[in-house]
């Protein structure tokens, strides 16, 4: 939710880092955002679960990647 909400507001995600302890938004807002970005019309709970697990996995890998780190500077901005 933290990434998707910032992405929707067109904020810079290059320097954002997910904080699990930080609660943002309501359950209703989160579900609405997931439905918007899931890519399926009227998805099932299983499809939403798979989408969130996949997105979480990809974002976790991205945060750990040296190519996506703010330390690489302008060379990979927005990568």
Biopython code that builds the backbone (N, CA, C, O; Angstrom):
import numpy as np
from Bio.PDB.StructureBuilder import StructureBuilder

atoms = [
    (1, "UNK", "N", (0.825, -1.197, 0.000)),
    (1, "UNK", "CA", (0.000, 0.000, 0.000)),
    (1, "UNK", "C", (0.868, 1.259, 0.000)),
    (1, "UNK", "O", (0.557, 2.234, -0.685)),
    (2, "UNK", "N", (1.949, 1.232, 0.767)),
    (2, "UNK", "CA", (2.802, 2.424, 0.850)),
    (2, "UNK", "C", (3.370, 2.794, -0.515)),
    (2, "UNK", "O", (3.388, 3.970, -0.878)),
    (3, "UNK", "N", (3.832, 1.809, -1.272)),
    (3, "UNK", "CA", (4.368, 2.083, -2.600)),
    (3, "UNK", "C", (3.266, 2.507, -3.566)),
    (3, "UNK", "O", (3.413, 3.502, -4.276)),
    (4, "UNK", "N", (2.172, 1.764, -3.597)),
    (4, "UNK", "CA", (1.104, 2.065, -4.547)),
    (4, "UNK", "C", (0.484, 3.429, -4.304)),
    (4, "UNK", "O", (0.174, 4.142, -5.258)),
    (5, "UNK", "N", (0.299, 3.803, -3.057)),
    (5, "UNK", "CA", (-0.300, 5.116, -2.778)),
    (5, "UNK", "C", (0.636, 6.239, -3.223)),
    (5, "UNK", "O", (0.177, 7.252, -3.752)),
    (6, "UNK", "N", (1.925, 6.070, -3.016)),
    (6, "UNK", "CA", (2.885, 7.081, -3.466)),
    (6, "UNK", "C", (2.985, 7.110, -4.987)),
    (6, "UNK", "O", (3.112, 8.174, -5.593)),
    (7, "UNK", "N", (2.928, 5.930, -5.591)),
    (7, "UNK", "CA", (2.964, 5.852, -7.050)),
    (7, "UNK", "C", (1.759, 6.574, -7.647)),
    (7, "UNK", "O", (1.900, 7.312, -8.623)),
    (8, "UNK", "N", (0.592, 6.370, -7.075)),
    (8, "UNK", "CA", (-0.619, 7.021, -7.570)),
    (8, "UNK", "C", (-0.527, 8.534, -7.433)),
    (8, "UNK", "O", (-1.029, 9.262, -8.289)),
    (9, "UNK", "N", (0.107, 9.019, -6.371)),
    (9, "UNK", "CA", (0.271, 10.462, -6.177)),
    (9, "UNK", "C", (1.463, 11.013, -6.968)),
    (9, "UNK", "O", (1.795, 12.195, -6.868)),
    (10, "UNK", "N", (2.102, 10.136, -7.754)),
    (10, "UNK", "CA", (3.242, 10.492, -8.608)),
    (10, "UNK", "C", (4.416, 11.033, -7.806)),
    (10, "UNK", "O", (5.111, 11.949, -8.246)),
    (11, "UNK", "N", (4.630, 10.459, -6.623)),
    (11, "UNK", "CA", (5.777, 10.836, -5.794)),
    (11, "UNK", "C", (7.018, 10.070, -6.263)),
    (11, "UNK", "O", (6.911, 9.018, -6.894)),
    (12, "UNK", "N", (8.175, 10.608, -5.950)),
    (12, "UNK", "CA", (9.443, 9.971, -6.284)),
    (12, "UNK", "C", (9.648, 8.740, -5.397)),
    (12, "UNK", "O", (9.730, 8.854, -4.174)),
    (13, "UNK", "N", (9.728, 7.576, -6.019)),
    (13, "UNK", "CA", (9.905, 6.329, -5.269)),
    (13, "UNK", "C", (11.367, 5.917, -5.150)),
    (13, "UNK", "O", (11.682, 4.943, -4.466)),
    (14, "UNK", "N", (12.258, 6.644, -5.807)),
    (14, "UNK", "CA", (13.674, 6.283, -5.782)),
    (14, "UNK", "C", (14.280, 6.333, -4.380)),
    (14, "UNK", "O", (15.217, 5.592, -4.083)),
    (15, "UNK", "N", (13.761, 7.189, -3.534)),
    (15, "UNK", "CA", (14.330, 7.341, -2.196)),
    (15, "UNK", "C", (13.381, 6.866, -1.101)),
    (15, "UNK", "O", (13.622, 7.099, 0.084)),
    (16, "UNK", "N", (12.299, 6.197, -1.505)),
    (16, "UNK", "CA", (11.340, 5.690, -0.526)),
    (16, "UNK", "C", (11.740, 4.285, -0.096)),
    (16, "UNK", "O", (12.148, 3.470, -0.923)),
    (17, "UNK", "N", (11.623, 4.003, 1.192)),
    (17, "UNK", "CA", (11.907, 2.676, 1.725)),
    (17, "UNK", "C", (10.730, 2.237, 2.583)),
    (17, "UNK", "O", (10.290, 2.963, 3.473)),
    (18, "UNK", "N", (10.233, 1.049, 2.306)),
    (18, "UNK", "CA", (9.089, 0.504, 3.024)),
    (18, "UNK", "C", (9.410, 0.332, 4.506)),
    (18, "UNK", "O", (10.473, -0.173, 4.868)),
    (19, "UNK", "N", (8.485, 0.755, 5.352)),
    (19, "UNK", "CA", (8.628, 0.608, 6.800)),
    (19, "UNK", "C", (7.445, -0.230, 7.293)),
    (19, "UNK", "O", (6.325, 0.276, 7.372)),
    (20, "UNK", "N", (7.679, -1.514, 7.628)),
    (20, "UNK", "CA", (6.570, -2.399, 8.008)),
    (20, "UNK", "C", (5.790, -1.929, 9.226)),
    (20, "UNK", "O", (4.587, -2.177, 9.318)),
    (21, "UNK", "N", (6.440, -1.264, 10.147)),
    (21, "UNK", "CA", (5.778, -0.840, 11.377)),
    (21, "UNK", "C", (4.897, 0.394, 11.178)),
    (21, "UNK", "O", (4.092, 0.730, 12.047)),
    (22, "UNK", "N", (5.045, 1.058, 10.054)),
    (22, "UNK", "CA", (4.302, 2.285, 9.795)),
    (22, "UNK", "C", (2.970, 1.952, 9.116)),
    (22, "UNK", "O", (2.939, 1.422, 8.005)),
    (23, "UNK", "N", (1.882, 2.270, 9.800)),
    (23, "UNK", "CA", (0.556, 2.019, 9.257)),
    (23, "UNK", "C", (0.052, 3.258, 8.541)),
    (23, "UNK", "O", (0.058, 4.357, 9.095)),
    (24, "UNK", "N", (-0.380, 3.069, 7.313)),
    (24, "UNK", "CA", (-0.921, 4.171, 6.523)),
    (24, "UNK", "C", (-2.262, 3.747, 5.947)),
    (24, "UNK", "O", (-2.449, 2.581, 5.596)),
    (25, "UNK", "N", (-3.178, 4.669, 5.849)),
    (25, "UNK", "CA", (-4.461, 4.406, 5.223)),
    (25, "UNK", "C", (-5.338, 3.448, 6.019)),
    (25, "UNK", "O", (-4.940, 2.903, 7.049)),
    (26, "UNK", "N", (-6.525, 3.271, 5.504)),
    (26, "UNK", "CA", (-7.477, 2.352, 6.120)),
    (26, "UNK", "C", (-7.559, 1.071, 5.293)),
    (26, "UNK", "O", (-7.030, 0.999, 4.184)),
    (27, "UNK", "N", (-8.218, 0.081, 5.839)),
    (27, "UNK", "CA", (-8.405, -1.168, 5.102)),
    (27, "UNK", "C", (-9.183, -0.913, 3.813)),
    (27, "UNK", "O", (-8.890, -1.506, 2.776)),
    (28, "UNK", "N", (-10.170, -0.032, 3.886)),
    (28, "UNK", "CA", (-10.986, 0.290, 2.716)),
    (28, "UNK", "C", (-10.139, 0.948, 1.622)),
    (28, "UNK", "O", (-10.257, 0.605, 0.446)),
    (29, "UNK", "N", (-9.285, 1.897, 2.021)),
    (29, "UNK", "CA", (-8.417, 2.577, 1.057)),
    (29, "UNK", "C", (-7.431, 1.594, 0.428)),
    (29, "UNK", "O", (-7.161, 1.650, -0.772)),
    (30, "UNK", "N", (-6.905, 0.705, 1.247)),
    (30, "UNK", "CA", (-5.952, -0.292, 0.746)),
    (30, "UNK", "C", (-6.616, -1.211, -0.272)),
    (30, "UNK", "O", (-6.061, -1.459, -1.343)),
    (31, "UNK", "N", (-7.793, -1.711, 0.056)),
    (31, "UNK", "CA", (-8.505, -2.604, -0.857)),
    (31, "UNK", "C", (-8.847, -1.892, -2.156)),
    (31, "UNK", "O", (-8.724, -2.475, -3.233)),
    (32, "UNK", "N", (-9.272, -0.645, -2.066)),
    (32, "UNK", "CA", (-9.599, 0.135, -3.264)),
    (32, "UNK", "C", (-8.371, 0.291, -4.161)),
    (32, "UNK", "O", (-8.473, 0.163, -5.382)),
    (33, "UNK", "N", (-7.219, 0.565, -3.562)),
    (33, "UNK", "CA", (-5.985, 0.731, -4.319)),
    (33, "UNK", "C", (-5.537, -0.589, -4.952)),
    (33, "UNK", "O", (-5.104, -0.615, -6.105)),
    (34, "UNK", "N", (-5.642, -1.676, -4.196)),
    (34, "UNK", "CA", (-5.284, -2.990, -4.742)),
    (34, "UNK", "C", (-6.180, -3.364, -5.917)),
    (34, "UNK", "O", (-5.704, -3.898, -6.919)),
    (35, "UNK", "N", (-7.462, -3.088, -5.798)),
    (35, "UNK", "CA", (-8.389, -3.376, -6.892)),
    (35, "UNK", "C", (-8.060, -2.547, -8.126)),
    (35, "UNK", "O", (-8.199, -3.013, -9.256)),
    (36, "UNK", "N", (-7.625, -1.324, -7.898)),
    (36, "UNK", "CA", (-7.287, -0.434, -9.010)),
    (36, "UNK", "C", (-6.059, -0.920, -9.775)),
    (36, "UNK", "O", (-6.027, -0.863, -11.004)),
    (37, "UNK", "N", (-5.045, -1.402, -9.044)),
    (37, "UNK", "CA", (-3.770, -1.769, -9.679)),
    (37, "UNK", "C", (-3.604, -3.258, -9.941)),
    (37, "UNK", "O", (-2.605, -3.667, -10.531)),
    (38, "UNK", "N", (-4.534, -4.054, -9.527)),
    (38, "UNK", "CA", (-4.420, -5.503, -9.699)),
    (38, "UNK", "C", (-4.367, -5.914, -11.170)),
    (38, "UNK", "O", (-3.711, -6.895, -11.520)),
    (39, "UNK", "N", (-5.049, -5.173, -12.018)),
    (39, "UNK", "CA", (-5.022, -5.494, -13.443)),
    (39, "UNK", "C", (-6.098, -6.475, -13.866)),
    (39, "UNK", "O", (-6.127, -6.907, -15.018)),
    (40, "UNK", "N", (-6.975, -6.828, -12.954)),
    (40, "UNK", "CA", (-8.073, -7.746, -13.261)),
    (40, "UNK", "C", (-9.397, -7.055, -12.968)),
    (40, "UNK", "O", (-9.515, -6.313, -11.992)),
    (41, "UNK", "N", (-10.377, -7.296, -13.804)),
    (41, "UNK", "CA", (-11.716, -6.780, -13.546)),
    (41, "UNK", "C", (-12.416, -7.745, -12.601)),
    (41, "UNK", "O", (-12.545, -8.933, -12.895)),
    (42, "UNK", "N", (-12.863, -7.229, -11.472)),
    (42, "UNK", "CA", (-13.557, -8.033, -10.464)),
    (42, "UNK", "C", (-12.733, -9.252, -10.023)),
    (42, "UNK", "O", (-13.190, -10.385, -10.170)),
    (43, "UNK", "N", (-11.525, -9.033, -9.484)),
    (43, "UNK", "CA", (-10.655, -10.154, -9.103)),
    (43, "UNK", "C", (-11.184, -10.914, -7.882)),
    (43, "UNK", "O", (-11.905, -10.364, -7.050)),
    (44, "UNK", "N", (-10.812, -12.170, -7.800)),
    (44, "UNK", "CA", (-11.159, -12.975, -6.632)),
    (44, "UNK", "C", (-10.176, -12.644, -5.506)),
    (44, "UNK", "O", (-9.170, -11.968, -5.723)),
    (45, "UNK", "N", (-10.488, -13.136, -4.293)),
    (45, "UNK", "CA", (-9.563, -12.928, -3.164)),
    (45, "UNK", "C", (-8.230, -13.612, -3.439)),
    (45, "UNK", "O", (-7.181, -13.108, -3.039)),
    (46, "UNK", "N", (-8.262, -14.742, -4.111)),
    (46, "UNK", "CA", (-7.018, -15.449, -4.448)),
    (46, "UNK", "C", (-6.174, -14.617, -5.401)),
    (46, "UNK", "O", (-4.957, -14.528, -5.234)),
    (47, "UNK", "N", (-6.803, -14.009, -6.394)),
    (47, "UNK", "CA", (-6.057, -13.166, -7.335)),
    (47, "UNK", "C", (-5.464, -11.944, -6.633)),
    (47, "UNK", "O", (-4.328, -11.559, -6.910)),
    (48, "UNK", "N", (-6.228, -11.337, -5.730)),
    (48, "UNK", "CA", (-5.694, -10.205, -4.959)),
    (48, "UNK", "C", (-4.540, -10.645, -4.065)),
    (48, "UNK", "O", (-3.546, -9.931, -3.928)),
    (49, "UNK", "N", (-4.673, -11.810, -3.463)),
    (49, "UNK", "CA", (-3.610, -12.339, -2.608)),
    (49, "UNK", "C", (-2.349, -12.605, -3.422)),
    (49, "UNK", "O", (-1.249, -12.249, -3.000)),
    (50, "UNK", "N", (-2.505, -13.227, -4.583)),
    (50, "UNK", "CA", (-1.355, -13.499, -5.448)),
    (50, "UNK", "C", (-0.707, -12.202, -5.914)),
    (50, "UNK", "O", (0.519, -12.106, -5.962)),
    (51, "UNK", "N", (-1.515, -11.206, -6.257)),
    (51, "UNK", "CA", (-0.997, -9.911, -6.684)),
    (51, "UNK", "C", (-0.180, -9.265, -5.572)),
    (51, "UNK", "O", (0.927, -8.787, -5.819)),
    (52, "UNK", "N", (-0.710, -9.245, -4.352)),
    (52, "UNK", "CA", (0.005, -8.607, -3.250)),
    (52, "UNK", "C", (1.276, -9.366, -2.892)),
    (52, "UNK", "O", (2.291, -8.747, -2.573)),
    (53, "UNK", "N", (1.239, -10.693, -2.938)),
    (53, "UNK", "CA", (2.450, -11.474, -2.639)),
    (53, "UNK", "C", (3.525, -11.226, -3.695)),
    (53, "UNK", "O", (4.697, -11.040, -3.366)),
    (54, "UNK", "N", (3.118, -11.225, -4.967)),
    (54, "UNK", "CA", (4.066, -10.990, -6.053)),
    (54, "UNK", "C", (4.648, -9.577, -5.963)),
    (54, "UNK", "O", (5.859, -9.394, -6.088)),
    (55, "UNK", "N", (3.785, -8.580, -5.745)),
    (55, "UNK", "CA", (4.249, -7.199, -5.647)),
    (55, "UNK", "C", (5.202, -7.032, -4.473)),
    (55, "UNK", "O", (6.239, -6.382, -4.605)),
    (56, "UNK", "N", (4.865, -7.607, -3.336)),
    (56, "UNK", "CA", (5.721, -7.533, -2.155)),
    (56, "UNK", "C", (7.075, -8.175, -2.422)),
    (56, "UNK", "O", (8.111, -7.630, -2.039)),
    (57, "UNK", "N", (7.069, -9.332, -3.078)),
    (57, "UNK", "CA", (8.319, -10.022, -3.408)),
    (57, "UNK", "C", (9.187, -9.162, -4.330)),
    (57, "UNK", "O", (10.385, -9.011, -4.095)),
    (58, "UNK", "N", (8.586, -8.606, -5.368)),
    (58, "UNK", "CA", (9.334, -7.790, -6.327)),
    (58, "UNK", "C", (9.880, -6.514, -5.682)),
    (58, "UNK", "O", (11.023, -6.130, -5.932)),
    (59, "UNK", "N", (9.072, -5.867, -4.861)),
    (59, "UNK", "CA", (9.527, -4.638, -4.210)),
    (59, "UNK", "C", (10.623, -4.921, -3.184)),
    (59, "UNK", "O", (11.540, -4.116, -3.021)),
    (60, "UNK", "N", (10.534, -6.052, -2.496)),
    (60, "UNK", "CA", (11.592, -6.433, -1.548)),
    (60, "UNK", "C", (12.909, -6.657, -2.279)),
    (60, "UNK", "O", (13.964, -6.223, -1.816)),
    (61, "UNK", "N", (12.846, -7.331, -3.413)),
    (61, "UNK", "CA", (14.052, -7.558, -4.226)),
    (61, "UNK", "C", (14.605, -6.229, -4.744)),
    (61, "UNK", "O", (15.818, -6.021, -4.763)),
    (62, "UNK", "N", (13.727, -5.350, -5.154)),
    (62, "UNK", "CA", (14.147, -4.041, -5.674)),
    (62, "UNK", "C", (14.864, -3.237, -4.595)),
    (62, "UNK", "O", (15.887, -2.607, -4.865)),
    (63, "UNK", "N", (14.329, -3.255, -3.368)),
    (63, "UNK", "CA", (14.951, -2.504, -2.274)),
    (63, "UNK", "C", (16.358, -3.006, -1.962)),
    (63, "UNK", "O", (17.212, -2.239, -1.516)),
    (64, "UNK", "N", (16.592, -4.282, -2.196)),
    (64, "UNK", "CA", (17.897, -4.878, -1.890)),
    (64, "UNK", "C", (18.881, -4.814, -3.061)),
    (64, "UNK", "O", (20.064, -5.106, -2.891)),
    (65, "UNK", "N", (18.405, -4.440, -4.233)),
    (65, "UNK", "CA", (19.232, -4.417, -5.436)),
    (65, "UNK", "C", (20.159, -3.203, -5.442)),
    (65, "UNK", "O", (19.739, -2.084, -5.148)),
    (66, "UNK", "N", (21.425, -3.441, -5.781)),
    (66, "UNK", "CA", (22.371, -2.327, -5.880)),
    (66, "UNK", "C", (22.024, -1.417, -7.058)),
    (66, "UNK", "O", (22.352, -0.230, -7.038)),
    (67, "UNK", "N", (21.365, -1.958, -8.081)),
    (67, "UNK", "CA", (21.006, -1.159, -9.243)),
    (67, "UNK", "C", (19.860, -0.195, -8.952)),
    (67, "UNK", "O", (19.710, 0.810, -9.646)),
    (68, "UNK", "N", (19.062, -0.484, -7.949)),
    (68, "UNK", "CA", (17.932, 0.373, -7.589)),
    (68, "UNK", "C", (18.225, 1.231, -6.369)),
    (68, "UNK", "O", (17.345, 1.947, -5.892)),
    (69, "UNK", "N", (19.418, 1.172, -5.871)),
    (69, "UNK", "CA", (19.804, 1.922, -4.683)),
    (69, "UNK", "C", (20.026, 3.388, -5.021)),
    (69, "UNK", "O", (20.545, 3.706, -6.091)),
    (70, "UNK", "N", (19.638, 4.287, -4.118)),
    (70, "UNK", "CA", (19.929, 5.710, -4.348)),
    (70, "UNK", "C", (21.423, 5.993, -4.466)),
    (70, "UNK", "O", (21.817, 7.038, -4.983)),
    (71, "UNK", "N", (22.252, 5.073, -3.993)),
    (71, "UNK", "CA", (23.702, 5.263, -4.032)),
    (71, "UNK", "C", (24.257, 5.265, -5.456)),
    (71, "UNK", "O", (25.352, 5.783, -5.678)),
    (72, "UNK", "N", (23.537, 4.702, -6.425)),
    (72, "UNK", "CA", (24.042, 4.666, -7.796)),
    (72, "UNK", "C", (23.892, 6.012, -8.492)),
    (72, "UNK", "O", (24.414, 6.210, -9.589)),
    (73, "UNK", "N", (23.187, 6.925, -7.862)),
    (73, "UNK", "CA", (23.075, 8.279, -8.403)),
    (73, "UNK", "C", (22.101, 8.386, -9.550)),
    (73, "UNK", "O", (21.103, 7.668, -9.614)),
    (74, "UNK", "N", (22.406, 9.291, -10.449)),
    (74, "UNK", "CA", (21.517, 9.605, -11.553)),
    (74, "UNK", "C", (21.560, 8.581, -12.693)),
    (74, "UNK", "O", (20.705, 8.607, -13.578)),
    (75, "UNK", "N", (22.539, 7.691, -12.676)),
    (75, "UNK", "CA", (22.699, 6.733, -13.770)),
    (75, "UNK", "C", (21.469, 5.851, -13.973)),
    (75, "UNK", "O", (21.121, 5.533, -15.111)),
    (76, "UNK", "N", (20.815, 5.456, -12.897)),
    (76, "UNK", "CA", (19.674, 4.548, -12.983)),
    (76, "UNK", "C", (18.408, 5.182, -12.410)),
    (76, "UNK", "O", (17.537, 4.460, -11.924)),
    (77, "UNK", "N", (18.282, 6.476, -12.451)),
    (77, "UNK", "CA", (17.133, 7.164, -11.862)),
    (77, "UNK", "C", (15.834, 6.633, -12.479)),
    (77, "UNK", "O", (15.692, 6.563, -13.700)),
    (78, "UNK", "N", (14.890, 6.262, -11.602)),
    (78, "UNK", "CA", (13.610, 5.735, -12.047)),
    (78, "UNK", "C", (13.618, 4.291, -12.457)),
    (78, "UNK", "O", (12.588, 3.755, -12.865)),
    (79, "UNK", "N", (14.773, 3.641, -12.356)),
    (79, "UNK", "CA", (14.901, 2.244, -12.780)),
    (79, "UNK", "C", (14.024, 1.379, -11.913)),
    (79, "UNK", "O", (13.980, 0.163, -12.098)),
]
sb = StructureBuilder()
sb.init_structure("model")
sb.init_model(0)
sb.init_chain("A")
sb.init_seg("    ")
for serial, (resi, resn, name, xyz) in enumerate(atoms, 1):
    if name == "N":
        sb.init_residue(resn, " ", resi, " ")
    sb.init_atom(name, np.array(xyz, "f"), 0.0, 1.0, " ", f" {name:<3s}", serial, name[0])
structure = sb.get_structure()
